[in-house]
Amino acid sequence: MPKAATKSKSRKAADKAEKAPRKGKKDPKAPKRALSAYMFFSQDWRERIKAENPDAGFGEVGKLLGAKWKEMDDEDKKPYVEQANKDKTRAEEEKNAYDDRKKSEEKEEAKDEDDEDDD
């Protein structure tokens, strides 16, 4: 009996794999997302941490950065939070401009299709 249950589970997993919708390709012209305060911090501190711990691997450096971030108080994090806020506004502006451009391109394509239909 347990064999039948195992087979049905594997079939369900196979069915899910077959039914999974495929994502479309990302537009290379799309704007980059905003970075978080922690990401600005990690960019700033990664080299220092690596210099202090030359034998640390990638994961270990990440753990050390996370520990350092947690022990910082809000005043120490303030410059990184400000950078993140600036980057957030930049990303929003770029996204809005990108969306506007994309909508206008879609309207032009629809207009061109309508013109072709009239011929």
VENCOR-V33114 format. One record per helix or strand. SS is the DSSP state (alpha for helix, beta for strand). FROM is the first residue (numbers start at 1). TO is the last residue. If there is no record, write none. Layout:
ss={SS & SS}
from={FROM & FROM}
to={TO & TO}
//
This chain:
ss={alpha & alpha & alpha & alpha}
from={2 & 37 & 58 & 74}
to={19 & 52 & 71 & 118}
//
